[in-house]
Every structure is written in structure tokens, then in C-alpha cells.
Amino acid sequence: MKSRNNFATEGLSGTYKQVVFRQRFGETILSKRPKQTAARTASQHAVTDAFTHAAQYAKTAMQDVALKMAYKLKARKGESAFNRAIVDYFKAPVIGDIDSSGYNGQVGSTIVAMVTDDFKVASVQVRIKAANGTLLEEGAATILPNGLHWMYVSTIANAAIAGTEISFEAKDLPGNLVAKIKTL
């Protein structure tokens, strides 16, 4: 049964005996109190811990006025900035194909990759390793004007590019880290 304009329950949230009051999109929703029938499993504890960390990140993000406004602008209808920050916590950046066509082993060669996130990519690091696994160089990539691609300009010459390993590592604001490797 649905009730509209019920002044008795308007704005209520919380638990009273076996009834739970929730607010969703400006409406009060009543439901039965959930029952916990068995002890939690390890995976259920992991999920609870993940949501605890997500909520802590969102609380911290809401204390930064500019970041809170950015999350609010990115939020969908009916979604708060806090909820948007929690969603961001659970979504890692995505690294597309690594374009090494501009890399010839000389200083000033370029390597480009598309790096996206549901909210914002905080940083992209690039590592270039020789075929034998020796680290030749590493550094920060810069975002290109299109806002999607990140470019790294090499600073050390590499005489033997066959077998060279190029890795992109992207991080978003909550600290989610993802990496992608390409071997030439």
C-alpha cells in the first residue's frame, strides 16, 4: 500500500522495533527489519569492510568544498555527492590500448594511451624497461587537450627497442590503481 502526503511519517528515518524507515528520492519507505540468521562469512566481512572504507573516503571528500561540488555536478538525478564519491571509490580507471607508434628509442619519442575514469584520473605513470628487465626510465605522463589521452615523452635513448616493455599505471582520486603493459 502506498500513502502520499502522510505527515506522520514524512522525513522519518531509522528503526523502531521491527519497522525500518528510509528516505529515498524524497519519499519515506517503510520495511520490515532485516534478520541476521547466520554468522557472516569471510566474503561478507570483506564487503562490509570495503563499504566502510568507501564511506570513509566519501566523508573525507565531502570536507573538501571543491571536490564535493565536483561530485555533486557529476551526480545523477536523485544521487547525492556523497553517493557519487562512494561509486567512484569502487570504480578503477581504465587504460585503453598503448600507442607506441611514436616510440623509436630516441630521446623525445612519444607513447600515448587513452586513460579514463568514471570521475577523474589523478595521475598516470609510465615505465620503460629494456628487454632484459632493466628499468630504463620512468615518469609522469601528461594529459592531452582532448582530456582522454595521456602522453609520455622519453628522456633516455634505447638502442634495442625489440622486447622493450612499456607500462602505464593509472590512479584515480580514491587511490584505485590499474596497470597495463605492452611489449614491443
C-alpha positions in Angstrom: 0.0 0.0 0.0 1.3 3.4 -0.9 0.5 6.5 1.0 1.0 10.1 -0.3 1.3 13.2 1.8 1.5 11.3 5.1 2.6 14.0 7.6 3.0 11.3 10.3 5.9 9.6 8.5 7.3 12.4 6.4 11.1 12.7 6.9 11.4 9.8 9.2 14.5 7.6 9.1 15.8 4.9 11.4 14.4 1.8 13.2 11.5 1.5 15.6 11.0 -2.0 17.0 10.6 -4.2 13.8 10.0 -1.3 11.3 12.7 0.5 9.3 12.1 4.0 7.9 14.2 5.1 5.0 14.2 8.2 2.8 14.6 7.7 -1.0 14.1 10.4 -3.5 12.1 12.5 -1.1 9.7 9.7 -0.1 9.6 7.7 3.2 9.8 4.0 2.7 8.8 1.5 5.5 10.1 -2.1 5.6 10.5 -4.9 8.0 13.7 -5.0 10.0 16.1 -7.5 8.4 17.0 -10.6 10.3 20.6 -11.9 10.5 20.1 -15.7 10.5 23.7 -16.9 10.5 27.2 -15.7 11.2 28.8 -13.7 8.5 31.2 -15.3 6.0 34.7 -14.0 5.2 33.4 -12.6 1.9 30.6 -10.8 3.7 33.1 -9.3 6.1 35.2 -8.2 3.1 32.2 -6.5 1.5 31.4 -4.7 4.8 35.0 -3.6 5.1 35.0 -2.3 1.5 31.9 -0.2 2.1 33.3 1.1 5.4 36.4 2.3 3.5 34.2 3.8 0.7 32.2 5.7 3.3 35.3 7.0 5.0 36.6 8.2 1.6 33.3 9.9 0.8 33.2 11.6 4.2 36.7 12.9 3.7 35.9 14.0 0.1 32.8 15.9 1.4 35.1 18.0 3.6 36.8 19.5 0.5 34.4 22.1 -0.8 35.7 22.0 -4.4 35.7 18.2 -4.5 32.2 18.0 -3.0 30.9 20.4 -5.7 32.7 18.4 -8.4 31.0 15.1 -7.2 27.7 17.0 -7.0 27.9 18.1 -10.6 28.7 14.6 -11.7 25.9 13.0 -9.7 22.8 11.8 -11.5 19.3 12.8 -10.6 18.4 11.7 -7.1 22.1 10.9 -6.3 24.0 12.9 -3.7 27.6 14.0 -3.9 28.3 11.5 -1.1 26.8 8.6 -3.0 28.8 9.7 -6.2 32.0 9.6 -4.2 31.2 6.0 -3.0 30.6 4.9 -6.6 33.9 6.5 -7.6 35.7 4.5 -4.8 34.6 1.2 -6.3 35.4 2.1 -10.0 39.1 1.9 -11.0 40.4 3.8 -14.1 40.5 2.1 -17.4 43.6 2.1 -19.7 43.0 1.6 -23.4 45.5 0.4 -26.0 49.0 1.8 -25.6 50.1 3.5 -28.9 53.8 3.1 -29.2 54.0 4.1 -32.9 55.7 7.3 -31.9 58.4 5.5 -29.9 61.6 4.8 -31.8 64.0 4.5 -28.8 65.3 8.1 -29.2 65.0 10.9 -26.7 61.8 12.8 -27.4 59.9 9.7 -28.6 56.2 9.7 -27.5 54.0 7.0 -26.2 50.2 7.6 -25.8 47.3 5.7 -24.2 43.7 6.5 -23.5 43.0 6.5 -19.8 39.5 7.2 -18.5 37.7 7.0 -15.1 34.1 7.4 -14.1 35.1 10.6 -12.3 38.7 11.8 -12.7 42.1 10.3 -13.4 44.5 11.7 -10.8 47.8 10.6 -12.3 49.4 8.3 -14.9 53.0 6.9 -14.5 54.9 5.3 -17.3 57.8 2.9 -17.0 60.1 1.7 -19.9 62.1 -1.4 -19.3 64.8 -2.9 -21.6 64.3 -6.5 -22.9 66.5 -7.8 -20.1 64.2 -6.3 -17.5 66.4 -3.3 -16.6 64.4 -0.1 -15.8 65.5 2.5 -18.4 63.2 5.3 -17.3 60.0 6.2 -15.6 58.0 9.4 -15.1 54.6 11.1 -15.2 52.5 11.2 -18.3 50.7 14.4 -19.2 47.1 14.7 -20.2 46.5 15.9 -23.8 44.0 18.6 -24.6 41.2 16.1 -25.5 41.1 15.1 -21.9 41.2 11.4 -22.7 44.7 10.6 -23.8 47.9 10.7 -21.7 51.3 11.1 -23.3 54.8 10.3 -22.1 57.9 11.8 -23.8 61.0 9.6 -23.4 64.1 11.1 -21.9 66.7 8.3 -22.3 67.8 6.7 -25.6 67.1 3.0 -26.0 69.2 1.3 -28.8 67.4 -2.0 -28.8 63.6 -1.5 -28.8 62.8 -5.1 -29.6 61.5 -6.7 -26.4 61.2 -3.3 -24.6 58.4 -3.3 -22.1 56.2 -0.2 -21.7 53.8 0.0 -18.8 51.2 2.6 -18.0 49.9 2.8 -14.4 46.8 5.0 -13.7 45.4 6.2 -10.3 42.1 7.9 -9.6 41.2 10.1 -6.6 40.2 7.3 -4.2 43.5 5.6 -4.9 42.4 2.8 -7.2 45.4 1.7 -9.2 45.4 -0.1 -12.6 48.3 -1.0 -14.9 48.7 -2.2 -18.5 51.9 -3.5 -20.1 52.9 -3.6 -23.8 55.9 -5.4 -25.1 57.5 -4.1 -28.3 
